[in-house]
């Protein structure tokens, strides 16, 4: 069974904005690599529902929201058991450490 990911509209827009930002600031050679890195993080979460820590701000909910950080963005995947689908959300990651 193939696992699919549905990107939120906000995440799709953010992915385009991230690409555009890096294309402008770092060049067209760098931008695709940044996006590829983020997409690989999503694949990790899709292929292993236990990968990444549970998102602490969403820990109280029944569903497990897991995340990995790619570049300066937190990539959150929400697994919906029953239909083997994931929803992907991107959030600006603030490194407070």
N, C-alpha and C positions, 0 to 999 in steps of 0.2 A: 504494500500500500504506500502510495506516495504522499508525503506530508507537504502541505502547501502553506504558504504564508500570505496573508492579506495585509498590505501596508495601509495604514490609516492615511486619509487624504493629507493631513498635516505632515505626516512623515514623508510622503511623496514630494510634497512641496519643499520640505526641508532638505531632502536629498538633492533636489535641483539647485537649491540655494547654496548648499555646501559645495557642489560641483562648480557653480558659477563663481563663488568666492575664491576657491583655490585656482580656478582657471585664470582669474584676473590677477590674484596676488602671487601665485607661485608658478603659473604657466600651464599650458595644455598637456604637458607631459606628466605633471604631478597630480592634477585633478582626478584623472581616471584611477590612479593608484590609491588615492585616498578613498574613493567610493568603493573600489574593489576590496580594500581592507575592511570597510564597514560591512559589505555584503558577505564577506567570509565570516565575520562575527555572527551574522544572522544565520548562516548555514550551520555553524557550530551549535547554536541554540536550537535550530530545527532538528538536527540529527541526534541531539542528546537533551532530552527534556530536563535533565538534572544539571546541565552545564550552567555555569554562572551562579552567582549568589541570588537569593531571593531579594527582590527590591524591598528595602526596609520600610519605605513610605506606603507600600501596598501590602505589607505582610499580614494585616488583619483580615484580608479578604480570603474567601474560600479557594479561589483559583490561585495558582502559583505564578507570580509575575517574576520572571528571571531576567537578568540583564548581563551584558558585557559592555565594556567601554571600547569604542573605536574612535580614534582621534580625540576630539573634545566632546563627543556625544555619547550619551548612554543609550544603548539599544535595548529596549525592553520587549520581550516576547511573552505573550499571554497564550498559554496552551488551553485549547477548548476540547476537553476530552469528550468523546462521543462522536466527533466528526474528524478528529486528527488534524485540525486546523490550528494555525497560530496567527495571532495578530501582532504586527510589528509597530512599535512606536519609537520615535527618536526624541531625545530631550537633551538640551545643552547640559553638559557635565561641568559642574563647578568643582574644581579640585581644592578642597579646603585643607589639605595636608601639606 
